[in-house]
């Protein structure tokens, strides 16, 4: 991956300006020289850290190296976001100085307090909150649902990205225990089980194999599961990576749906569970085919669709009367691993970023699970790891 050098250079210059600003503020406002010296040397260390990040290979590296880069980059960001916040507020506090008045000290103090709170929140998200599993209970009414499936319980989980945990299986084991404690009729996983290579999954085969439901565990692939985020010595090596993915999921006792459908049976009634490979918006590659998975989508059979990217539902299913797919389950967004009071920056990228959605005619519903793992940065600021227990209800 080529890094955009000009924006990075501009960013580094801005960071140097921020460090110099804070250094001068501490030197002039504090009686002791210790705070300014801490700022100076911490800035030097952080600058060395970001240079080390630039020197690491970004694609063709071991998972351990990738995790090291991720934590180094997160450390850098976790220091500079609060610094920027303080500088912006402190500059506003100095506006009266343009009119030969005094700086608004209370605003500078407020900026300092908010910066500390932000710093603590970022590290709370990395060290604590990303392990705080949240179980959401959702009732979904479906018109024409067979009587035998009224009250049917489905656990959905998604986006585990187990490579982020290295070889530590403790969180995944706890996650599995929480799912099993719900005693669901069916468990579904909606994609992105690894970050870039199937070998990341190997240590987690044993805990995932303990998942237990009356009608089994079904899964689909997400955009990270195809090996597209790694460089391979040959096309055969990439193909072997995918074959290993299929094998390990089979070893776990999961049923991987690759553009195919299974019929769930209950007291003589049936429900179609459709699983498509990844279908999304650019730059994500399209591997899936809904028509291949279920050619007669306009028939009267009750259907549940597993599709990793919620953009597929927005683009191809919602507000289309010919698509008789009353419920779709997706993941992918993670809520960008940031959620506060029901708001997430993911809304600016995905209008359906987390929770339950209906289209305008209320004939198609979508539930987006915000995932269990992390990718990109090892934290969840809000946006706690999610397990969803869906209870199907017949719309009377």
Secondary structure, DSSP 8 states (H G I E B T S, - for coil): ----HHHHHHHHHHHHHHHHHHHHHHHHH-SSSHHHHHHHHHHHHHHHHHHHHHHS-SSSS-HHHHHHHHHHHHHHHHHHHHHHHHHHHHHHHTGGGGGT----HHHHHHHHHHHHHHHHHHHHHHHTGGG--EEEEEEEEEET--GGGTT-EEEEE----GGGGTT--HHHHHHHHHHHTT--SEEEE-S--SSS-GGGGGGGHHHHTT---TT-EEE---GGGGSTTS--SSHHHHHHHHHHHHHHHHHTTEEE-SSEEEEEEETTEEEEEEE-----STTS-----HHHH-S-TTSSS-EEEEEEEHHHHHHHTTT-TT----EEEEE--GGGGB-BTTB-GGGGT-SS-SEEEE-TTS--EEEE---SS--SSS--BS---EEEEEEEEEE-
